[in-house]
Amino acid sequence: MEAIFLAFSLVLDPSVLGVMFLSAVFGLFVGSIPGLTATMAAALLIPFTFFMDPVPAIAAIVTTVAMAIFAGDIPGALLRIPGTPASAAYCDEAYALTRKGKAETALGVSLVCSAIGGVLGSAVLALTAPSLAEFAIKFSSFEYFWLACLGLSCAVIVSTGSTLKGLVSLLIGLFIATIGIDVTAGHPRFTFGNVEMMGGISFIPAMIGMFAISEVLRFIAAPNAQHSVPQQAIKHVFRGIGGIISKYKLNVARGGVIGAVVGILPGAGADIAAWIAYAMSKRFSKESSKFGTGHVEGLVDAGTANNAGLAGAWVPALVFGIPGDSITAIVIGVLYMKGMNPGPTVFMNQPELIHAVFIVFFLANLALIPLGFIAIRLSRTILLVPRHVLIPIILMFCVVGAFAINNTVFGISVMLFMGVMAYIMEENGFPVAPTILGIVLGTMLEQNFMSSMIKADGEFSGFFSRPIAATLGVLVIAIWVLPLIKMVFRAVLSRRVQQTKP
């Protein structure tokens, strides 16, 4: 108890609160610019943490990332350009709401659910960190292979329209993920002698191209068409949000659980948590046909999951020193630099600092409500800008974001190519979301498959040799097989009905 009181005194210091406020403003700014991700925001803070004590240094990173993850929802809802990868899962849904004149609802739900998800994830982090980390550490390449398969199964669920076209879109994404150096043999694949392509296709330029550049091309192709969203005032962001949260309270709980559980798995993080939560929301919804047309239910699940996943990723980072995602990989370096060596001993030797981290998580997510509201109010001018003025500005930000990933023109080339491809796909009814997910999970799928096959001496039965892997494997196969069984059953039933007719 003494450690908790000491932790409060450390966090509530005016200098720490000041650092958190400045970090929040920085996070909201970076997160709202396409291409400048939450990971990049955390990395940019590292030089400043050299001169800080442990608590303000960690507080700066936690606050920045929490704000940046939400801020990515703002351009996603208003412009169909996800600011961060976690926003890509439900970008189309939020933008569809804006096209209906419900930008307030889209942004209000994203804000409140992000805060709720962050608080739920923080509670999981504070209460169950050691036990959850013990569970996560049991995951081997077998379990991660099935987890990647589960994520890819979500691609067909989240896609709208033809299931076959959704599957083709997913295969395109998986093919793009194979470009680069072979993860096992070390041979270049589909690089055509280009050295830049040996590193693979970076996800961020691809995402910017497929969402933003395709919109730019759509405007250029038909400048007089009705591209713009209805003029609407964004004043009462919280109007009706209480009723929505009450109606979908089970979705909030489910999104929080998915975010926390997926977040603790090393390499998963908030991005995959948001995709899985959105897919589960659509799969179990009573109104699944409304998804993709501007239905708020998917935003509730995914918005809660992405911020819950942030805190979950800190569980293996603090308990075992294993990064849960790219952000906590940066954080681990800061912890070592500040003398807080991650591992079980830090809970015994420096409990006040660990409790301070927990308190910072709660404060950062609670501060998200008022500061996020201000950010939304400031962003409303986007809807007032004429489309012919806005498009060049969007293009400029896209170029900056794509270039900033590796500081090379190659990122811009990838962005433009993917934008043209996405435009052609959408014009022919192929959804782009499965392609994005295929790029995200393709490398994870291949690496863990090859590692598992080597461990199992080429025997596929090895994928079912461990209890958790077997459970996940059965679940994934059931997801694949049950729809086929239903189709066959309905076809047989329909034929029998026709035969019994006189």
C-alpha positions, -999 to +999 in steps of 0.1 A: +000+000+000+029+023+008+042+018-027+009+028-042+008+061-023+043+068-033+034+061-069+005+086-067+029+112-053+053+106-082+026+108-109+007+138-095+038+160-094+031+192-115+061+186-137+049+151-146+014+163-153+028+191-175+049+165-195+017+144-199-002+174-213+025+183-238+028+147-248-009+145-253-009+175-277+020+160-296+003+126-298-029+141-311-010+160-338+012+131-350-017+105-349-039+127-371-014+129-399-015+099-422+017+079-422+031+093-389+021+064-367+020+060-329+052+041-331+069+070-349+056+094-323+071+073-295+104+070-313+105+108-318+102+113-280+132+092-271+158+120-273+137+141-249+134+112-224+172+112-219+168+143-197+138+130-177+134+109-146+118+074-151+082+084-143+079+114-166+097+096-194+073+066-193+044+090-188+053+109-219+054+078-241+022+063-227+002+095-231+016+102-266+007+067-278-028+066-263-036+100-279-021+090-313-041+058-316-073+077-311-062+106-333-059+082-362-096+079-362-102+116-370-089+116-406-103+081-411-138+093-403-136+126-421-114+118-451-112+080-453-075+081-445-066+062-414-040+081-394-026+050-378-027+013-388-051+005-359-077+028-375-076+010-409-099-018-396-129+004-393-120+034-415-146+026-442-173+022-415-166+055-399-164+073-433-197+058-443-212+073-412-197+107-421-212+104-456-245+100-440-241+132-421-232+114-388-196+125-383-204+135-348-216+100-340-186+083-356-161+105-338-180+105-305-182+067-305-145+064-314-135+088-287-155+073-258-148+037-268-111+044-271-111+058-236-132+029-222-109+004-240-079+021-226-092+020-190-102-017-194-068-025-208-052-006-179-072-025-154-061-058-170-025-046-169-027-036-133-046-066-119-035-096-140-001-087-155+019-117-141-007-144-148-015-131-183+022-129-191+026-165-180-001-174-205+014-154-233+048-169-228+034-203-236+028-193-272+052-208-297+053-206-335+025-232-337+001-210-317+011-179-336+005-196-370-031-204-360-035-169-346-024-155-380-049-179-397-076-166-374-068-131-383-068-139-420-102-155-416-114-122-404-106-107-438-134-125-455-158-116-426-150-079-427-152-076-465-185-064-480-201-079-511-189-110-528-171-135-506-151-147-536-139-112-543-129-108-506-109-140-508-091-128-540-084-095-523-068-113-494-047-135-517-034-103-534-023-090-499-006-123-491+013-122-524+025-087-517+037-099-482+059-124-499+079-098-518+114-094-504+139-118-489+127-154-482+125-157-444+141-192-443+162-196-475+174-160-477+167-157-515+151-126-529+115-131-542+097-109-568+122-081-564+132-079-601+167-069-591+156-039-571+175-035-539+148-014-523+123-043-527+145-068-509+132-053-476+097-061-486+067-038-491+062-015-460+027-016-446+023+021-440+029+034-476+007+006-488-021+016-464-018+053-473-019+045-510-049+021-508-070+044-488-059+079-496-045+079-531-074+058-544-097+086-531-076+112-549-078+092-581-115+088-577-119+126-574-096+132-605-115+107-626-149+124-618-143+158-604-179+169-608-193+138-590-206+139-555-174+131-536-178+155-507-195+146-475-225+167-464-217+199-446-223+193-409-215+210-377-194+189-352-205+205-320-223+179-299-199+150-301-213+132-270-250+135-281-266+101-280-233+083-272-246+072-238-275+053-255-252+037-280-228+025-253-257+012-233-271-006-263-238-022-272-224-027-237-216-064-244-197-052-275-177-029-254-168-057-230-160-081-259-138-055-276-119-048-243-113-085-237-101-091-273-079-061-272-063-070-239-058-107-248-045-101-283-024-072-270-004-094-246+007-117-274+041-106-286+040-092-321+002-089-322-007-055-307-035-030-312-036-033-350-045-070-352-068-066-321-089-040-340-092-062-371-103-093-350-127-072-329-144-057-360-147-091-376-161-107-345-186-078-342-198-084-378-199-122-374-221-122-342-242-091-350-279-093-355-275-066-381-245-078-400-260-067-433-256-031-422-218-033-418-200-013-444-229+011-448-222+032-418-232+010-388-219+021-354-217-014-339-184-022-355-168+010-343-178+001-307-159-032-308-129-021-328-125+013-311-125-004-277-101-031-287-073-009-302-067+011-270-072-020-248-045-037-269-020-009-261-021-017-223-021-054-230+012-051-250+029-038-218+022-071-199+050-092-215+072-061-217+071-054-180+070-090-167+095-107-191+111-079-211+095-092-243+081-065-265+043-069-272+046-047-302+068-021-319+059+005-293+069-015-263+101-025-280+110+012-278+097+014-242+119-015-231+150+004-243+138+034-222+132+012-192+167-002-193+181+033-198+163+045-166+174+015-146+140-002-146+152-036-159+120-053-171+114-087-155+098-102-123+124-085-101+112-050-110+079-058-093+098-065-060+127-040-062+108-010-076+071-015-070+064+022-068+076+028-103+055-001-117+024+013-099+032+047-113+031+032-148-003+017-140-016+051-127-002+069-158-022+045-180-054+054-162-048+091-163-038+092-199-070+074-210-092+095-188-075+127-202-084+114-237-120+124-233-115+162-229-084+165-251-099+143-278-130+164-278-109+195-284-091+178-312-124+168-328-137+204-326-106+217-342-108+192-370-143+201-380-129+228-404-119+199-427-155+194-438-157+231-447-128+230-471-138+226-508-128+193-522-106+207-550-086+225-523-085+196-499-072+170-523-038+186-530-033+191-492-042+154-486-017+144-514+010+165-497+005+148-463+004+114-480+038+120-497+053+132-464+040+102-445+052+077-471+086+093-473+090+095-436+089+057-430+124+050-444+133+085-458+134+071-493+115+079-525+107+042-528+080+046-501+063+072-523+065+048-553+049+020-533+021+044-521+013+055-557+013+019-571-009+006-543-032+036-548-037+029-585-042-008-577-068-001-550-087+023-573-089-004-600-100-030-574-127-009-559-140+002-593-145-036-600-161-044-567-130-059-549-127-046-513-093-033-502-095-041-465-086-079-470-056-068-490-044-046-462-049-074-436-031-099-459+000-075-460-001-071-422-004-108-414+014-124-443+049-122-429+038-134-395+020-163-411+049-174-433+076-170-406+057-191-380+046-217-406+082-223-417+095-223-381+068-248-371+075-271-400+112-271-391+104-279-355+080-307-365+103-322-391+078-315-418+049-332-400+017-311-401+005-330-370+029-309-350+005-280-354-019-299-331+007-313-307+002-286-281-030-279-262-033-242-270-023-248-306-048-277-310-076-255-296-068-226-319-064-250-348-098-266-343-114-231-339-099-219-372-108-250-391-144-248-377-146-212-389-135-223-424-157-255-426-189-245-409-200-220-436-194-247-463-215-272-443-243-246-440-242-240-477-244-277-485-272-282-459-292-253-473-287-266-509-299-301-499-328-288-479-339-265-509-337-295-533-358-316-510-384-289-507-386-286-545-390-324-548-419-325-523-438-298-542-465-313-564 
